Amino acid sequence: MRGMVLYERASRTFHDHPSLSKLVLIFTIGGGSLVAYADGNVNDIASPGAVPKKKKVVVLGTGWAGTSFLKKLDNPSYDVQVVSPRNYFAFTPLLPSVTCGTVEARSIVEPVRNIVRKKNVDVSFWEAECYKIDAEKKKVHCRSTNSTNGKEEFVVEYDYLVIAMGARPNTFNTPGVVEHCNFLKEVEDAQAIRRSVIDNFEKASLPNLSDEERKRILHFVVVGGGPTGVEFAAELHDFVNEDLVKLYPTAKDFVKITLLEAADHILNMFDKRITEFAEDKFGRDGIDVKLGNMVVKVSDKEISTKVRGNGQTTNIPYGMVVWSTGIGTHPVIRDFMKQIGQNNRRALATDEWLRVEGCNDVYALGDCATINQRRVMEDIAAIFRKADKDNSGTLTVKEFQEVIDDICERYPQVELHLKNKKMSNIVDLLKEAQGDTQKESSELNIEEFKKALSEVDSMMKNLPATAQVAAQQGTYLAKCFNRMEEAEKNPEGPLRFRGEGRHRFRPFRYRHLGQFAPLGGEQTAAQLPGDWISIGHSSQWLWYSVYASKQVSWRTRALVVSDWLRRFIFGRDSSRI
């Protein structure tokens, strides 16, 4: 009986103190007694069944890069925490369509919680903005954007930080741009533009205005001849001519759309054939394209431009200006760059694995980052030594063939250079440097080797700040995180030419899938890989199918397609909401 009492007391003790790390129970049958011993040094001895602590991954941003990372991350060993001032992902290529009611704003957004709720990874989301990154202490300082009692601040610690905050519009410090221009980076921007367009038509319909004032109010100016500016100008032209002139018939003769571009052509990142077609079509549509014109000042009613060639200045009255001239650095990113010693850059510099240069366990992708591709000539001596296995001081073509794949994988500019030279592989490049394309046993010394690869680095180019690049970077980084532990044991990357072994992962390689430029009137220009150019109505249907397939969910896909059908049947909605 006494033994049972002792047993019950011991059981309660261990039940109430589950943190005790070791138990020893001794029964003495002869004496009927029970002795219980517990080792209370819980800090030194781990529990056999303890679950390993999850690595904390903090993601800043829910744009293309951040959302692609979250969608593809599939490793339950991470505790993911997402911080973003918006609780949704927006399909930004359709923002010009939102400005004119071709597509509704809610059709192109998907709540972040919908995207991550069915994943087997622990994901927490906080609607807040990051205002400081402390890489030394591995902390992110945030503040709520929708607090009811002021701005609430909090700190998030991390093991890995993924920066995908995007970028801000680049104003080039032009006076008056921030105060008087509309931007087109966010859903709210597109909605504001739509309201402004309708407001201007309503104002111009008032009976007490002069014709001169009506012309000013209905003069819409687009600054920037890139894809966004061109597509918005085309959308606005269709909106005015297909819908608004029916509702505001007296305004038809006063409407004017002007596109200002500082360069010699619009869409200068496209093929010349597309550029020429776009300029000709805009001319036929009555869109006034002014090339070589830089904006020097914007006031509340006039925009001042200067001709690049002769410096002539002109003041243009306007009713609304949309500013679309590229991207600038986010203030938080700018401060972080100063903190880690990256100065005089537009974006965070990363290596080919998207790791931020100058700090550990921090990754950056999307518009806020740029890849600092390593040059071949920086490692030319190390590459030569690695290939020269017999230490002869010369390199045979046969020896070099053993490291060809690693060189092409580590330095993507090599492959671009070969394509430019129309060579099948790098061996042909080496033979050309020798002046002998026949002998397989011919040898090169270090100087001849340098000569063969001396022009390779000239093919290096920065990746464009597009949704396509950001999405591919997010997918790539998620795959790296999914295989982080496995890659530590079995590296899958190219040889380390400076050091031993291999890199854990293959470096990021952007694959260009093509680009579109909608030009209005159900005509689109498409430039696809392989120098394939298509312009016209058939490309418009290709644009519809591609953009529908790229939606982040079946819900948004159905909404976007239904909006297109609604526009075909009923036209665009001109209500000011």
C-alpha positions in Angstrom: 0.0 0.0 0.0 2.9 2.3 0.9 4.5 1.5 -2.4 1.4 2.5 -4.3 1.3 5.8 -2.5 5.0 6.5 -3.4 4.3 5.4 -7.0 1.3 7.8 -7.3 3.4 10.7 -5.9 6.2 10.1 -8.3 3.8 9.8 -11.2 2.3 13.1 -10.3 5.7 14.7 -10.0 6.8 13.6 -13.5 3.4 14.4 -15.0 3.5 18.0 -13.6 7.1 18.5 -14.7 7.4 17.1 -18.3 10.6 19.0 -18.8 12.6 16.6 -16.7 15.0 15.0 -19.1 15.8 11.6 -17.6 13.9 9.2 -15.4 15.1 6.2 -13.6 12.5 3.9 -11.8 13.7 1.1 -9.6 11.4 -1.5 -8.2 12.6 -3.7 -5.3 10.2 -6.6 -5.3 11.4 -7.9 -2.0 10.9 -4.7 0.0 8.0 -3.5 -2.0 9.5 0.0 -2.2 9.9 2.4 -5.1 12.7 4.8 -5.7 12.4 7.5 -8.4 15.2 9.6 -9.7 15.0 12.6 -12.0 17.9 14.5 -13.6 16.8 18.1 -13.5 19.7 19.4 -15.6 17.5 20.0 -18.6 19.9 22.4 -20.4 22.7 19.8 -20.8 20.8 16.7 -21.9 18.3 16.9 -24.8 15.1 14.9 -24.9 15.3 11.9 -27.3 12.0 12.8 -28.9 12.7 16.6 -29.1 11.6 18.2 -32.4 14.5 20.2 -34.0 13.9 23.9 -34.0 12.7 25.3 -37.3 14.7 27.9 -39.2 12.9 31.2 -39.3 12.6 32.7 -42.8 11.3 36.2 -43.1 10.0 37.4 -46.5 9.6 41.1 -47.2 7.1 41.8 -50.0 4.2 40.0 -51.8 5.0 41.0 -55.3 6.1 38.7 -58.1 9.3 37.6 -56.5 8.0 37.1 -53.0 4.8 35.4 -54.1 6.6 33.0 -56.4 9.0 32.1 -53.6 6.0 31.4 -51.2 4.2 29.3 -53.8 7.1 27.1 -54.5 8.5 26.7 -51.0 7.7 23.2 -49.9 10.0 22.4 -47.0 8.3 22.0 -43.6 11.5 22.6 -41.7 11.0 26.4 -42.1 8.9 28.8 -40.1 8.0 31.4 -42.6 6.9 34.9 -41.7 5.7 37.3 -44.4 5.7 41.1 -43.9 4.1 43.3 -46.6 2.1 46.6 -46.6 -0.5 44.9 -48.8 -2.2 41.6 -48.0 -2.5 40.5 -51.6 -0.6 39.7 -54.8 -1.4 41.8 -57.8 -1.0 40.8 -61.5 0.8 44.0 -62.4 1.0 43.5 -66.2 -2.8 44.1 -66.3 -2.7 47.4 -64.5 -3.0 49.4 -67.7 -6.3 47.5 -68.3 -7.5 48.4 -64.9 -7.0 52.1 -65.5 -9.7 52.1 -68.2 -12.1 49.5 -66.9 -11.2 46.7 -69.3 -10.4 44.6 -66.2 -11.6 45.2 -62.7 -9.1 45.8 -59.9 -10.3 42.9 -57.8 -10.0 40.5 -60.7 -6.2 40.7 -60.7 -5.5 40.4 -57.0 -5.3 37.3 -54.8 -5.1 37.4 -51.0 -1.8 36.2 -49.7 -3.5 34.0 -47.1 -5.3 32.2 -49.9 -2.0 31.4 -51.6 -0.3 30.0 -48.5 -3.1 28.4 -46.5 -2.9 25.0 -48.1 0.8 24.6 -47.9 2.6 22.2 -45.6 4.9 25.0 -44.4 4.1 27.1 -41.4 3.4 30.6 -42.8 2.4 33.7 -40.8 1.5 37.0 -42.5 1.6 40.5 -41.0 0.2 43.5 -42.9 2.9 46.0 -42.1 5.8 47.9 -43.7 9.5 47.3 -43.0 11.3 50.5 -42.2 14.7 49.1 -41.1 16.8 46.0 -41.7 19.5 45.2 -39.1 21.7 42.6 -40.7 24.2 42.5 -37.9 21.5 41.5 -35.3 19.4 39.6 -37.8 16.3 41.7 -37.1 13.7 43.5 -39.2 11.9 46.5 -37.8 8.3 46.9 -38.9 5.3 49.1 -38.3 1.6 48.4 -38.9 0.0 50.4 -41.7 -3.6 50.0 -40.5 -3.4 50.5 -36.7 -6.3 52.3 -35.0 -4.2 53.8 -32.3 -1.2 55.2 -34.1 1.6 53.3 -35.8 2.4 50.1 -33.9 6.0 48.9 -34.3 7.4 45.5 -33.8 10.6 43.6 -34.5 11.0 40.3 -36.3 14.1 38.1 -35.9 15.2 35.8 -38.7 17.6 33.1 -39.7 17.2 33.8 -43.4 15.9 37.0 -44.8 14.4 37.2 -48.3 14.0 40.8 -49.5 11.5 41.2 -52.3 10.2 44.8 -51.7 10.2 45.9 -55.3 11.0 49.4 -56.3 9.6 53.0 -56.4 8.9 55.1 -59.5 12.0 57.0 -60.7 11.2 60.7 -60.8 14.8 61.7 -61.7 14.2 64.5 -59.1 12.1 66.4 -61.6 10.3 69.3 -59.9 6.6 68.8 -59.5 6.4 65.1 -60.5 5.4 63.7 -57.0 2.9 66.5 -56.5 1.1 66.5 -59.8 1.7 63.2 -61.7 0.0 59.8 -61.5 2.1 56.7 -61.2 1.2 53.2 -62.4 2.9 50.8 -60.0 0.1 49.6 -57.7 -3.6 48.7 -57.9 -4.4 51.9 -56.1 -2.6 53.9 -58.8 -4.6 52.3 -61.5 -7.9 53.1 -59.7 -6.8 56.7 -59.1 -6.1 57.1 -62.8 -9.5 55.7 -63.8 -11.2 58.1 -61.5 -9.2 61.0 -62.8 -10.1 60.2 -66.4 -13.8 60.1 -65.6 -13.5 63.3 -63.5 -11.9 65.1 -66.4 -14.6 64.1 -68.8 -17.3 65.2 -66.3 -15.5 68.6 -65.8 -15.2 69.2 -69.5 -18.9 68.6 -69.9 -19.8 71.6 -67.6 -21.5 74.4 -69.5 -19.5 77.3 -68.1 -16.1 76.3 -69.5 -14.3 77.8 -72.6 -13.1 75.6 -75.4 -9.6 76.3 -74.4 -10.1 75.0 -70.9 -11.9 71.9 -72.3 -8.8 71.2 -74.5 -6.6 71.5 -71.5 -8.7 69.3 -69.2 -9.0 66.6 -71.9 -5.3 66.6 -72.8 -3.8 63.4 -71.3 0.0 63.2 -71.2 2.0 60.0 -70.8 5.6 60.3 -69.9 7.8 57.3 -70.8 7.7 55.2 -74.0 8.4 51.9 -72.3 5.9 49.0 -72.3 3.8 50.4 -69.4 3.5 53.9 -70.9 2.7 52.6 -74.4 0.1 50.1 -73.2 -1.6 52.7 -71.1 -1.7 55.2 -74.0 -3.2 52.5 -76.2 -5.8 51.5 -73.5 -6.8 55.1 -73.0 -7.2 55.6 -76.7 -9.5 52.6 -77.0 -11.5 53.7 -73.9 -12.1 57.2 -75.3 -13.0 56.1 -78.8 -14.9 53.0 -78.1 -16.8 54.1 -75.0 -16.5 57.6 -73.7 -17.2 59.5 -76.9 -20.6 57.7 -77.0 -21.4 59.0 -73.5 -19.7 62.4 -73.9 -20.3 63.3 -77.6 -19.4 67.0 -77.2 -16.0 66.1 -75.8 -14.8 64.1 -78.9 -13.2 67.1 -80.6 -11.2 68.2 -77.5 -9.6 64.9 -76.5 -5.8 64.6 -77.1 -3.3 62.0 -76.0 0.4 62.8 -76.0 3.3 60.4 -75.4 6.6 61.9 -74.3 9.8 59.9 -74.7 13.4 61.1 -74.1 15.0 58.5 -76.4 14.9 58.3 -80.2 12.1 55.7 -80.3 9.4 54.2 -78.1 9.7 50.5 -77.0 13.5 50.6 -77.6 14.0 47.3 -75.8 11.9 45.6 -78.6 12.9 44.6 -82.1 13.1 47.5 -84.6 10.2 46.2 -86.5 7.9 46.4 -83.5 9.1 49.9 -82.7 8.4 51.2 -86.2 5.0 49.5 -86.3 4.0 51.0 -82.9 5.0 54.5 -83.9 3.2 54.3 -87.2 0.0 52.9 -85.5 0.0 55.6 -82.9 0.4 58.2 -85.6 -2.7 56.7 -87.4 -4.6 56.6 -84.2 -4.0 60.3 -83.5 -1.7 59.7 -80.5 1.0 62.4 -80.6 4.4 60.8 -80.0 7.1 63.3 -79.2 10.5 61.7 -79.3 13.7 63.2 -77.8 11.7 65.3 -75.3 12.7 65.4 -71.7 10.4 66.6 -68.9 12.1 69.3 -66.8 9.2 70.5 -64.7 5.6 69.8 -63.9 3.2 72.4 -62.5 -0.5 72.0 -61.7 -1.6 72.9 -65.2 1.5 72.7 -67.4 4.3 70.3 -68.1 7.6 71.8 -69.3 9.7 69.8 -71.8 13.1 70.3 -73.4 14.2 68.9 -76.8 17.3 66.8 -76.3 18.9 67.9 -79.5 18.6 71.7 -79.4 17.5 72.4 -75.8 14.3 74.1 -76.9 11.8 74.4 -74.0 8.0 74.1 -74.4 5.2 74.4 -72.0 2.3 72.0 -72.6 -1.1 72.5 -70.9 -2.5 69.2 -69.6 -5.4 67.7 -67.7 -3.7 64.6 -66.4 -0.2 63.2 -66.5 0.8 59.6 -66.0 4.5 59.2 -65.2 6.1 55.9 -66.3 9.8 56.3 -66.7 11.4 53.4 -65.0 12.1 52.5 -61.4 14.1 53.9 -58.5 15.4 52.7 -55.2 13.1 52.0 -52.3 14.2 54.2 -49.3 14.5 51.2 -47.0 16.8 49.5 -49.5 18.8 52.6 -49.9 19.4 52.8 -46.2 20.3 49.1 -46.0 22.8 49.5 -48.9 24.6 52.2 -46.9 24.6 49.9 -43.9 26.4 47.1 -45.7 28.7 49.2 -47.8 27.0 49.1 -51.1 27.1 52.6 -52.5 26.3 54.3 -55.8 24.0 51.5 -56.9 20.4 51.5 -58.1 19.6 48.2 -56.4 21.0 45.7 -54.0 23.9 43.8 -55.5 23.7 40.0 -55.2 25.8 37.1 -56.4 24.6 34.6 -58.9 22.8 32.7 -56.1 20.8 35.8 -55.1 22.8 36.3 -51.9 23.3 39.9 -50.9 26.9 40.9 -51.1 28.3 42.1 -47.8 26.0 40.2 -45.3 25.2 36.6 -44.5 21.9 34.7 -44.8 20.2 37.6 -46.7 18.8 37.2 -50.2 17.3 39.8 -52.5 15.3 39.3 -55.7 13.0 41.2 -58.0 13.1 44.9 -58.8 15.0 45.8 -55.6 18.1 43.7 -56.6 20.6 43.3 -59.4 22.9 40.3 -60.0 26.6 41.2 -59.9 27.7 38.5 -62.4 31.3 37.5 -61.8 33.6 38.1 -64.7 35.6 35.3 -66.3 38.8 37.4 -66.4 38.7 37.7 -62.7 39.1 34.0 -62.3 41.0 33.2 -65.5 44.2 32.1 -63.7 42.2 29.9 -61.2 40.3 28.3 -64.1 43.5 27.6 -65.9 45.0 25.9 -62.8 41.9 23.8 -62.2 42.0 22.5 -65.8 45.7 22.0 -65.9 45.7 18.8 -63.8 49.2 17.7 -64.7 50.6 21.1 -63.7 52.5 21.3 -67.0 51.9 25.0 -67.4 50.0 24.4 -70.7 46.5 23.3 -71.4 45.4 20.8 -74.0 41.9 21.0 -75.5 41.3 17.5 -74.1 42.1 18.7 -70.6 39.8 21.7 -71.0 36.9 19.6 -72.2 36.7 18.2 -68.6 35.7 21.5 -67.1 33.8 23.0 -70.1 30.3 22.4 -68.6 31.3 23.9 -65.2 32.6 27.0 -66.9 29.5 27.6 -69.0 27.3 27.0 -66.0 29.3 29.3 -63.7 29.7 32.1 -66.3 26.6 32.4 -68.5 28.2 35.1 -70.6 30.4 32.4 -72.1 27.4 30.8 -73.7 26.1 34.2 -75.0 29.5 34.9 -76.5 29.5 31.6 -78.3 26.1 32.3 -79.8 27.3 35.7 -80.9 30.3 34.1 -82.6 28.1 31.3 -84.0 30.3 28.6 -82.4 29.0 25.2 -81.3 31.1 25.1 -78.1 34.0 26.7 -76.2 36.6 24.4 -77.7 36.1 26.1 -81.0 36.9 29.4 -79.3 40.1 28.0 -77.9 41.2 26.6 -81.3 40.5 30.0 -82.9 42.8 31.6 -80.4 45.5 29.1 -81.4 44.9 29.8 -85.1 44.5 26.0 -85.6 41.1 24.4 -85.7 42.2 20.9 -86.5 44.6 19.6 -83.8 43.0 18.1 -80.8 46.4 17.7 -79.0 47.5 21.3 -79.4 48.3 23.2 -76.2 47.7 26.7 -74.9 49.6 28.6 -72.4 48.0 31.1 -69.9 48.4 34.0 -72.3 46.7 32.2 -75.2 44.0 31.1 -72.8 43.4 34.7 -71.7 43.2 35.8 -75.4 40.6 33.2 -76.2 38.3 34.4 -73.4 39.2 38.1 -73.4 36.0 39.2 -75.1 33.6 37.0 -73.2 32.8 39.5 -70.4 31.6 42.1 -73.0 28.4 40.1 -73.3 27.4 40.7 -69.7 24.1 42.6 -69.3 21.9 43.4 -66.3 18.6 41.6 -66.2 15.6 43.8 -66.9 13.3 44.8 -64.0 10.3 42.8 -65.2 7.7 40.5 -63.6 9.1 37.6 -65.6 12.6 38.0 -64.1 11.2 38.4 -60.5 9.0 35.3 -60.8 11.8 33.1 -62.1 14.1 34.3 -59.3 11.4 33.5 -56.6 10.9 30.0 -58.0 14.7 29.4 -58.2 15.3 30.6 -54.6 12.4 28.4 -53.3 13.9 25.3 -54.9 17.3 26.1 -53.3 15.6 26.4 -49.8 13.7 23.2 -50.4 17.1 21.4 -51.0 19.2 23.3 -48.5 20.1 20.5 -46.2 20.5 17.9 -49.0 22.8 20.2 -51.0 25.1 20.6 -48.0 25.9 16.9 -48.3 25.6 16.5 -52.0 26.4 19.8 -53.8 24.9 20.1 -57.3 26.5 23.3 -58.5 29.6 23.9 -60.7 33.2 23.5 -59.6 34.6 26.1 -57.2 37.5 27.5 -59.3 38.7 29.4 -56.3 38.7 26.7 -53.7 37.8 23.1 -53.4 34.6 21.1 -54.1 31.5 22.4 -55.8 29.0 25.1 -55.1 25.8 23.9 -53.3 23.5 25.0 -56.1 23.6 25.9 -59.7 23.6 29.7 -60.2 20.4 31.4 -61.2 20.0 31.5 -65.0 17.3 33.7 -66.5 15.3 32.2 -69.3 13.6 34.8 -71.5 10.2 33.6 -72.6 9.3 36.6 -74.8 7.5 39.9 -74.3 4.3 41.6 -75.4 3.3 45.1 -76.2 -0.4 45.7 -76.6 -1.0 48.6 -79.0 -4.7 49.0 -78.9 -7.4 48.2 -81.4 -7.1 44.5 -80.6 -3.5 44.5 -81.9 -0.5 43.4 -80.0 3.2 43.0 -80.8 4.9 39.9 -79.6 8.6 39.2 -79.6 9.4 35.6 -78.7 12.7 33.6 -78.4 14.4 32.7 -81.6 13.8 36.2 -83.1 10.2 35.3 -83.7 8.1 38.5 -84.3 4.4 38.7 -84.6 2.3 41.9 -84.9 -1.5 42.1 -85.2 -4.8 40.6 -84.2 -3.4 37.0 -83.9 -0.8 38.2 -81.4 -3.6 39.8 -79.3 -5.3 36.4 -78.9 -1.9 34.9 -77.9 -1.6 37.7 -75.3 -5.1 36.8 -74.0 -4.2 33.1 -73.6 -0.7 33.7 -72.0 -2.0 36.3 -69.5 -4.9 34.1 -68.5 -2.7 31.1 -68.0 -0.2 33.1 -65.9 -2.9 34.1 -63.3 -2.0 33.1 -59.8 -5.2 31.2 -59.1 -8.2 29.7 -60.9 -10.4 32.4 -59.2 -8.5 35.3 -60.8 -8.2 33.5 -64.1 -12.0 33.1 -64.2 -12.5 36.8 -63.2 -10.1 38.2 -65.8 -11.6 36.1 -68.6 -15.1 37.1 -67.6 -14.0 40.8 -67.6 -12.7 40.5 -71.1 -16.0 38.9 -72.2 -18.0 41.6 -70.5 -16.0 44.3 -72.2 -16.6 42.6 -75.6 -20.4 42.4 -75.0 -21.2 45.5 -73.0 -18.2 47.8 -73.3 -16.2 49.4 -70.4 -17.9 50.8 -67.4 -17.5 54.5 -67.0 -18.9 54.9 -63.5 -16.8 56.8 -61.1 -16.6 54.7 -57.9 
